[in-house]
Amino acid sequence: MKRYFVRFQVETLASIAERIEQQQKENRPIWKFSWLVDNARLVAYDALREVNGIFVHEGLNLDLDVPGENLDEAIGRARNLAEGLVNLISYVTASGCKPAALISTYEIVEGQADVDVAWFPQDSRHLFGDLRTIDAALLNLLYMKYDIADEDIKWRISQAIQWLRKGSLELETIGQFVAFWTGLEAASWALLDLLVSATTHSYPTCSSCKTQIRTCPECGEDLGRRDTMSGVAKMFEKYIEGGRQTYGHIRSNRGRLFHGGKKLKPNFLAALREDLPILRQALSVAIGVCLGLEETDIKHIASTQLRRAVRPLARKIFGKLTAFSPPPLDKPDRQPFVEFEPEEEYSVTPEGKLNIAFKQTLTMRNASFQAEGYEMRGDEHAVARL
C-alpha cells in the first residue's frame, strides 16, 4: 500500500485565523486531524494569496496524507475525508463552502527520490459548452401558460423549476438526485389534483397480514387518505418508460438514500447516477403537466438533453519531483507548489469555430520539477461542436 500527499482548496468565507495579524503565512494557525480507521492525516489552514504585499483570504487549504493502492484510489479517499471535514466546518460556521477543488498530489516515499507529481490548475475563467438557441415560440407559450395559471399551481411550478435549475447546476450525484426528487415533491400536490380522482384514497394496512384497514374499529371513521405522491406515480405511468415500476425503483432508492442510515456504497451511488436522467426527465414532465402543455410539447422539452456550462476545462500538469524529500505534513509552506502565469489566446474561424491556444509559464517552488505531460479535458457537458 502506497501513501500519497493530496492538497485541496475550498472556496469559503470560513477562516481559521481569528485576528488580521494571523492572516500572514508565518503566523497562520494550522489545525491537525487524523482518522485511525482510514490511517490518514489532514492539516487545515487558511489559503492566502499575496496582492501588492497584502495577504488576501481565498478560503481553506486541506493537505492530506492518505494510503492507496494507486493515485486514483488515494484521491477518492482523500476527497471523502476532506468533504466530511468541510461539511462540519460549514455547519459550525453557518458559512457556504464550495466543493473541495483538487490542487496537487504526489507519492510519499522514504528518503530522497524522484517521485510522481501532478498539479491541477483551478484558475481557468472560461466555461465551455455548446450554445443552445432559445425557441422563442415555445418560450412564449410557456410564459403565457404560467401567467394564467392558478396562483397555488403557479407557486408549485416555480418551486419545481427552481429545483430543476439547482439539480442542473449540481456537480455531484447525491446533490442532483436530491434536487430533482425535491422538485417532484414540490409538484406532487398539483399533479394529484390534475391526474388523480378526488375520490381515490389509500388506506393503512396491517403490518403483519397486509390487510387494508378501511375504518376505525372504535368509531367507524373512514381511514382513507389521499396519497400525495400518487399523482407523481400516475405521471410516471403516463409519460415515463417503465411507468410505475420505474417510479417504484427510484422511490426505493430515494428511501435508501434518505432513510438508510448506512454508509453509501459505490454500487448504490452508481445506481443513483443511472437514475438521474430519468429523474430529471420526470421532473421536466411534471412541470409541463402543471403548466397544462400539450403532450407533444411536454415530451419535446423532457427529451432535450441537459446542456450546461459549469465546469471549465480541467487541466493537469504531471511529471516528477527530482531528488525530493517529503516535508512534514504540518509544514504546508515547505510543500512543493507551482506558480502559474497562464496566457490564453482566442480566435474564431470563418466557419464560426472557436480556437483556443494555451501557454503556461511555470515556476516551481520548494522542489525541482521535470515536466512529463499536460492534459486538458472537459466533462460530458463541455464538448465543442459546430
Buried (B, 14 or more C-beta within 10 A) or exposed (E): EBBBBBBBBBBBEBBBBEEEEBBBEEEBEBEEBEBEEBEBBBBBBBBBEEEEEEBEBBBBBBBBBBBBEEBEBBBBBBBEBBBEBBEEBBEEEEEEBEBBEBBBBBBBBEEEBBBBBBBBBBEBEEBBBEEEEEEEEEEEBBEEBBEEBEEEBBEBBEBBBBBBEBBBEBEEBEBBBBBBBBBBBBBBBBBBBBBBEEEEBBBEEEEEEEEEEEEEEEEEEEEBEBBBBBBBBBBBBEBBEEBEEBBEBBBEBBEBBEEEEEEEEEEBBEBBEEBBEBBBBBBBBBBBBBBEBEEEBBBBBBEEEBEBBEBBBBBBBBBBBBEBEBBEBEEBEEBBBBEBEBEEEEEEEEEEEEEEEEEBEBEBEBBEBEBEEEEEEBBEBBEEEE
